[in-house]
Amino acid sequence: MLKTLLVIAVGFLPSLISLWAIRKTHARSRLRMRQAAMNFPAVQGRQNLRPVEGDRY
């Protein structure tokens, strides 16, 4: 009985590690996207300081 439970636990271990890594990666990417969104208006404001030249044609 103990061997059967050990085999089942070892069988679930790779999928649990994979699930944990995926969740950690998603959390990290959400944090980076949030930081990029917070920094975007400041970058956009600096880029709009120079005048835009009109089309001559």
TORKOL-4160 file (C-alpha; in steps of 0.2 Angstrom, whole numbers, padded with zeros to 4 digits, m for minus):
57
<pt num="1" X="0000" Y="0000" Z="0000"/>
<pt num="2" X="0014" Y="0012" Z="0004"/>
<pt num="3" X="0023" Y="0008" Z="m0012"/>
<pt num="4" X="0007" Y="0012" Z="m0022"/>
<pt num="5" X="0005" Y="0029" Z="m0013"/>
<pt num="6" X="0023" Y="0033" Z="m0016"/>
<pt num="7" X="0021" Y="0029" Z="m0035"/>
<pt num="8" X="0006" Y="0041" Z="m0036"/>
<pt num="9" X="0015" Y="0055" Z="m0026"/>
<pt num="10" X="0030" Y="0053" Z="m0038"/>
<pt num="11" X="0018" Y="0053" Z="m0053"/>
<pt num="12" X="0010" Y="0070" Z="m0047"/>
<pt num="13" X="0026" Y="0078" Z="m0043"/>
<pt num="14" X="0032" Y="0084" Z="m0060"/>
<pt num="15" X="0015" Y="0091" Z="m0064"/>
<pt num="16" X="0014" Y="0101" Z="m0048"/>
<pt num="17" X="0031" Y="0108" Z="m0051"/>
<pt num="18" X="0026" Y="0113" Z="m0068"/>
<pt num="19" X="0010" Y="0121" Z="m0062"/>
<pt num="20" X="0020" Y="0131" Z="m0049"/>
<pt num="21" X="0033" Y="0137" Z="m0062"/>
<pt num="22" X="0019" Y="0142" Z="m0074"/>
<pt num="23" X="0010" Y="0152" Z="m0060"/>
<pt num="24" X="0026" Y="0160" Z="m0055"/>
<pt num="25" X="0030" Y="0165" Z="m0073"/>
<pt num="26" X="0013" Y="0172" Z="m0075"/>
<pt num="27" X="0014" Y="0183" Z="m0059"/>
<pt num="28" X="0031" Y="0189" Z="m0065"/>
<pt num="29" X="0025" Y="0194" Z="m0082"/>
<pt num="30" X="0009" Y="0203" Z="m0074"/>
<pt num="31" X="0021" Y="0213" Z="m0063"/>
<pt num="32" X="0032" Y="0218" Z="m0078"/>
<pt num="33" X="0017" Y="0223" Z="m0088"/>
<pt num="34" X="0010" Y="0233" Z="m0074"/>
<pt num="35" X="0027" Y="0242" Z="m0072"/>
<pt num="36" X="0027" Y="0245" Z="m0091"/>
<pt num="37" X="0010" Y="0253" Z="m0090"/>
<pt num="38" X="0014" Y="0264" Z="m0076"/>
<pt num="39" X="0030" Y="0270" Z="m0085"/>
<pt num="40" X="0022" Y="0272" Z="m0102"/>
<pt num="41" X="0014" Y="0290" Z="m0099"/>
<pt num="42" X="0030" Y="0297" Z="m0093"/>
<pt num="43" X="0039" Y="0291" Z="m0109"/>
<pt num="44" X="0025" Y="0296" Z="m0120"/>
<pt num="45" X="0025" Y="0314" Z="m0112"/>
<pt num="46" X="0044" Y="0316" Z="m0115"/>
<pt num="47" X="0042" Y="0310" Z="m0133"/>
<pt num="48" X="0029" Y="0323" Z="m0137"/>
<pt num="49" X="0040" Y="0338" Z="m0132"/>
<pt num="50" X="0047" Y="0341" Z="m0150"/>
<pt num="51" X="0035" Y="0349" Z="m0163"/>
<pt num="52" X="0028" Y="0337" Z="m0176"/>
<pt num="53" X="0032" Y="0343" Z="m0194"/>
<pt num="54" X="0018" Y="0344" Z="m0206"/>
<pt num="55" X="0017" Y="0335" Z="m0223"/>
<pt num="56" X="0023" Y="0345" Z="m0237"/>
<pt num="57" X="0015" Y="0336" Z="m0251"/>
